[in-house]
Amino acid sequence: MIAMKEIYRKWYEQVIKELEVMNGIRWRKLGKTPRAILISGMGGSGIVGDYVQTLASKRVEVPIFVVKDYKIPMWVSSDDLTIVISYSGNTRETIRCYREALKARAQVVVITSNGLLKEYAKKDNIPLIPVIQGLVPRASLPSMLIACLYVLEKFGLPVVSRDEIHESIHVLKEIHENELLSIADKIIGKIPVIITVTDYSPLAWRFKNELNENSKMPAKVEIIPEWAHNDIVGWEAPYNIEKYIVLMLKPRIPTDELSLQMLNYAKKYFEKQGLNVIGIEIAGKSLLAQLLYGSLIAGLISVIVAEKRGISPITTESINEYKNYIVKYFTI
Ligand code: PA5
């Protein structure tokens, strides 16, 4: 398998390739524009739903819900679309949601690189969107994200423009890795508290997950303004404060004054409590470009941390153990 860092460095190529794949698909006649959309997936596949939900909330009127579980909500019906995403195609929770969505008579589209879901979708005559093969799920984020956005477009719900996709390709090429080395150094030995505003919420979760899976370390996420209504109190009389480090994700070019003031408030608050706050600037004009740029930074930092700790970023033994344990409780 190619080194994780190389895969991240080539993310812009993944976007280009997935666009080519999408353009080559002969789409069968799809159903009507759905009443609501459910996106089902776990881990590195499930996060795609979070990105799409955030992006779509500003552009389309159809509500999007994300399920990271083995059960779908009871409102799902033939009026709705369920997009099932599993990179491996073998994740039991996601396969169960696929089955439930079919049972609820929802329109279903599958995004996968392989596995049982690919087999089932073919057998059940369900539209199947292929993504880049041979990677670990989290490393294929651009491919799965573009695929999912394309599905929405095919259902008459364009979420991003071609210009925004091209901008994203551009920003993914523009990372200065040297700046990431010192952030990695500061994180090692600490528990990062990743804090940001609601628009970047999927990015904060993604950052945490990357530190968990690639760097093998715990991390915590806080989203402003909700942070100011609970977590903020937890730092009034904390213990082991030296264990934590705050990573604040903020746009390089802020456009929303209110968000900016909230971030400034949080920074001052943490510093007053004695915590070190590292600001991480997210480049890009469009939200799509910002989310992809931020995800790449998160990926690279997490891999640099792993390298410095002498750990493989690719293997995720505990996830495999869990999957092997739980498989017997899922009858397919
Ligand atoms: O990134 C990872 O490796 C994991 O978070 C997986 O995405 C998760 O276990 C689900 O697997 P899959 O994406 O193959 O459905």
Boltz pocket constraint, residues with backbone or C-beta under 6 A from the ligand:
constraints:
  - pocket:
      binder: B
      contacts: [[A, 42], [A, 43], [A, 44], [A, 45], [A, 46], [A, 85], [A, 86], [A, 87], [A, 88], [A, 89], [A, 90], [A, 91], [A, 94], [A, 136], [A, 137], [A, 138], [A, 139], [A, 213], [A, 316], [A, 319]]
      max_distance: 6.0
